[in-house]
Amino acid sequence: MTQPNPYRDPATVKKLCQAITAITTQPWHIMEVCGGQTHSIIKHGLDQLLPPEITLIHGPGCPVCVTSLSFIDKALAIAAQPGVIFCSFGDMLRVPGSQLDLLALKAQGADVRVAYSPLDALSLAQQHPDQAVVFFGVGFETTAPTTALAAYKAKQLQLKNFSLLIAHVRVPPVMQALLDAPNQQVQGFLGAGHVCAIMGYHEYLPISLRYSIPIVVTGFEPVDILQGLYLCIKQLEAGRHCVENQYSRAVKEQGNTPAQALMQQVFQVVDRNWRGLGKIVDSGLALRPDYAQWDAEQRFAVSTITTHEPTACRSGEVLQGLLKPAQCPEFATRCTPEHPLGATMVSSEGACAAYYRYRR
């Protein structure tokens, strides 16, 4: 028998919406940073239940969406080489590069496989010692620890035929970049709960203080999101700014310290280009020099590949919250999940995909 989900309870949702309406006296613009939260908001119509004064801005919280076009082309260049087994999370296979995507390359004969974990790719390398196995490491701090563990184990095993293409990115620097942008409208943030489950939320404290902005660490269910919004609006209406933790059932202030220690051992912080957002200082993770042997960029000499973003796709504006997906003239016409112009229409956490599926 299926048990009712208390975090989707209609009566609780109604009470929270009434509470938000009761405390809202002026317009507020609040950004959810996580693509999973965006999908929950659109799927359940939460934005349509809120008072008209509240505007939800969909931020750059989809890890597949923000992976730069250059990294996609690097992945394609590696996967096309003979003797390579290229492994990636499923969403990445449909993300368009400058010419084609990984799925199309697979159709042409390349050995491209979906992996559910970098450790699966590691096992694959042990099973196929005569082939080069590469794992495409993408995502925020949520997925970075398992990639770090794969690199750590590969070094322990001295596994020569395994390497990693690392495109991991960090959330706090992009939040600061958005707040520093001249056209930004964000007055409050809903922080991504799964990122904070790893990293904690101590990194958000100086951001809240510097920009005088409330940040509420929030989960992904309707009740979570509405509670997070209530806490955020309550701060804004009172003229306060601090970091609050709505998602206390999964998040502690210091986060998962063993995971952080492993990441610090394997990765170093670097500048990184984000799709549609450009270069953001200290926003990426890369393998440390003592892990260079397992760095696919160096092993396959693809680090010099650079690509310009196509002008037809306006995903950069969507990722910055400057444009709603349905406001793009290509939405659901030239750009669909079957024929996407950009990653935001492909990923299961992309804002364009959410609007296409639930809001057409």
N, C-alpha and C positions, 0 to 999 in steps of 0.2 A: 504494500500500500504506500503510495506517495505521500510524504508528510508535507503540509503547507510550509512555504518559505516565509518566515517572519519578516524578511527583508524585502518582500514584495507584497506585503499585506495592504490591500486597498484602503482599509480604514486608517491605518497608520499613515499611508501616503496622503490621504485627504486631510488629516489633522496637521501634518507638516506643511502642506500647501497653505492651509488656513493660517498657520502660525507665521509663515513667511509673509503672506499678504498683510497680516496685522502689524508687522514691524517695519514694513517698507513704506517710506515716505517720499523717496526721490529715486531717480534713475541710477542704476548700478550696472557696471559691466564686469562680469566675472568669467575667468577662463578656466576650463578644465584642461589640465595638461595631458591627461591620459586618453588615448584612442579608445580604450575599453570603456571608459566613462562616456565618451561621445556616443558610442554605439548604444549604450544603455539609455542615455538621454533620448536619443532619436527613436529607438525601438519602442520604449514605453511612453513616448510623448510627454516627457517630463517638462520640456520647455514650454509646451502648450498649456500646462497646468499652472504655470507661474504667473504672477501679476505682470502686466505689460511693462512695468518699470524695470524689470530684471531682464538683461540681455546676456545670454550665455555665448561665450566666444570659444570656438573649438581650436585648441592650440596644437603645437607640433608634438603630439604625444603618441604618434604611430611610428614605431621604430623602423618598419619597412619603408614607410613614406619618406622619412628624412634621410635615408641612406642615399648618398650622392650618386648622380649619374656616372661619375668617374669610377666609383667602386663597382657599379653594375658592369661597366665595360671591362674593368680589370677581371671581374669574375668570369665574364664571357671569354676573355683572352686566355685565361688559365684553363677553363673547362674545354676549350676547343683543341687543346694540345693532346697529341696521342699519348696513351698510357696513363691518362689522368682519370680518376674517379672523383667527380666534384659533388660534394654534399652540401645541402642547404635546407633551411626550414622551407616548408611548402609555399608560403606566401611569396617568397623571393623569386620563384620560378616564373611568375607572370609579370614581374616588374619590368617595364620596357627599358632596354638600353638605348644607345643612340641608333642602332640598326635593328636589333631583334632582342628577344628575351631568352632566358635559360631554357624554357620549355621548347621554344622553337629550335634552339641549338640541340636539344636532346632529340628532337624529331629528325634532325639532320645526321644523327649518329653518335653524338657525344654521350659519354657515360655520366649523366647527371642524375643524382638520386636525392630523394627527400629523406632527411634525417630528423628524428624527433629530439635528438640530443647530440652535442659534439662528442660525447662518449660513445655513441653508436658509430660515428665516423672513425673514432680511434680503434674500436674493435674491428671495423672493416679493414683498416690499414694492417692490423695484425693478421687478418685472414688472407690478405692479398699482398704479400711482401714484394711481388714483382711489379706492382703498380703504385703510382703516386696518388695518395688520397688527400684531398683538400677539403677543409670545412670552412664555410662562409659564416663567420661570427658577426652577427648583427644584433642590435637591440640596445636597450638602456642598461642601467645597473642591475636590472632584474635578471637578465640572461647572462651577463658578463661572468658571474662566478663559475658557471658550468664550463664556459669556454676556457677560463683560467685553469680549471681543474684538468681539462683535456691537455692543455699545454704542459702543465706540471707533470702529469702522468707520462706524456710523451718524452719529456726530458729524463724522467726516472728510468723509463724503459729504453732510452736511447733509440727511439723508433725513427728510423731514418726516412721512411717513405710517407710520413705524415706531416702536414703543415696546415696553417690557419691563415685565412684572409680576414683580418680584423677590422671591422667597421663599427665597433661599439661606440656609443655616445653617452654623454652625461647630461642629466636634467638641470641641475642648478645653473650652469653657465648659459643655457638657452633661455631660462627665465630672466636672467639679468640682461641678456641681449634684447629680448622683447621689451623689457622695461626701459632700456636705453634708446630704443628706436623713436624717432621724432613723431611718428604718427600713431604711437601705441595708445590704446584705450583701456587697458586692463586696470581695474581697481582692486581686484582680489583674485586669488588663485585657489583652486581645488587641487591639492597635490596628489600625485599618483600613489595609491596605497601600496602597490607591489614593489615599486622602486624603494619606498621608505621602509618596507619590510627588510630589505637588504641594507640600505645605507642609513636608516634612521632618518630623523628630521633635524638634526643639529646643524646641518649645512644650510637650512632654510632660515635659521635665526638671524644671521647677519643680513640676508636679503630683505627680510621683513623690516628690520631696523633701518637699513640704508634707504629703502624706497618708501617707507611708511605704508606698507601694504599688508593686509591680512593674508595668511596662508593657512589653509585648513587641509590637513592630510585626510583623504577621503577614500572610502571603498568604492565598490562598483555596482552594487544593487540599488534599486530606486530609493529605498529608505536611507541607505548610506549617502547617496548624492544629495537628497533633500535635507538631511541632517547637516551635511557639510555646507550646503548653501545657507541654511538657517544660521549656523555659527558665523559664517563669513559676513552675511548681511547684518547680523547683530553687531559685529565689530564695526562695520562701516557706518552704520546708523549712530553708533556711540562715539565715533571719531577715534576708535582705538585701532591698533595694529599689533598683532602678535601671531605666533604659530600655535595652532591648536591641532589636536589629534582626534578626529572622529573615529578613526579605524583602529582603536586601541586593542581590539581583539586579535589583531595581527601585527601591529607596529609598535615598537618601543623607540624611545628617543635615540638611543645609540645604535639601533638596528642589529644586524647579524654580524657580530664582530669577527668570528672565524672566517666568514665569507669575505669580509673587507680585508682581512690580513692576507688571504690568498690572492686577492686581486692586486693588492699592493706589491706582493712578491713577484707577480707575473707581469703586470701591466705598468706602464708609465703614462702620465697625462700628457696629451699633445693637443695642438690646435687641429680643428677638423672642419671640413666643408660639409654643410647640410644642404640637402636638396631644397632649392627655393629660398634658402636663407643665407647662403654664402658661408664664409669662414667665420667660426666662432672660437675665440681664444679659450684654450684649456677645456674644450668640450668633448674631446675624444680620448679613447684609450688605445694604446699600441703596445706590442710586446717589448719588453725590456731587452737591452743588447745581449744579455746572456741567454735569451731565447731566440736569437736571430736565426738559428738553424731551422727553426720551425715557423718562420715568417714567410708565408707564401708570396708576398709582394717581392721580397728579395730573391727567393728561390727561383721564381719564374720571371724576374726582371720586368715587372709591370708597374712599378712605382711611378714611372714618368707619364703614364696614360692620364690625360686630362680631357674633359668633354664639356662643351657648353650646353646649358639647359635649353630645351626647345621653347620657343616663344608661344606656341599654340596652347601649351599646358599652363594653367594659372595656379597650379598646386602650391606654389610659394606663397601666394596671397591667402589661399585657404589655410595653410599651415600657420600663418601669422595671425589668423583670425580677422583678416581684412576683407574677406570675401566668403559668403556662404556658398557651398557647392552648387546649389540650384541657381545661383546668380551668374555662374559661368556660362557663356553662350554655347560652349561645347558639351555641357552636361546632358547626358542621356541622348545626345544626337551623335556627334562624332566620337564622343568619349563614353564608353560603356564597359562593364566588367569583361566582356568578350573582346573588345578592341579598345583598351585603355590608352589614353594619352600620357597618363602619369600614374605614380604609385598610389596616390590617394584613392583611386578608383579600384585598385587591385586588392589591397591588403584587407584582411578581416577586421582591422582596426582603423582603416582609412575613413575620413569624414565623408568623402564623395561616395564611397561604397555604402556607408550607412544611409545617406540620403537617397541613393538609388534604390536600395532595398526596402526602406521603410517610409519614404516621404515623397515618392514621385507623384 
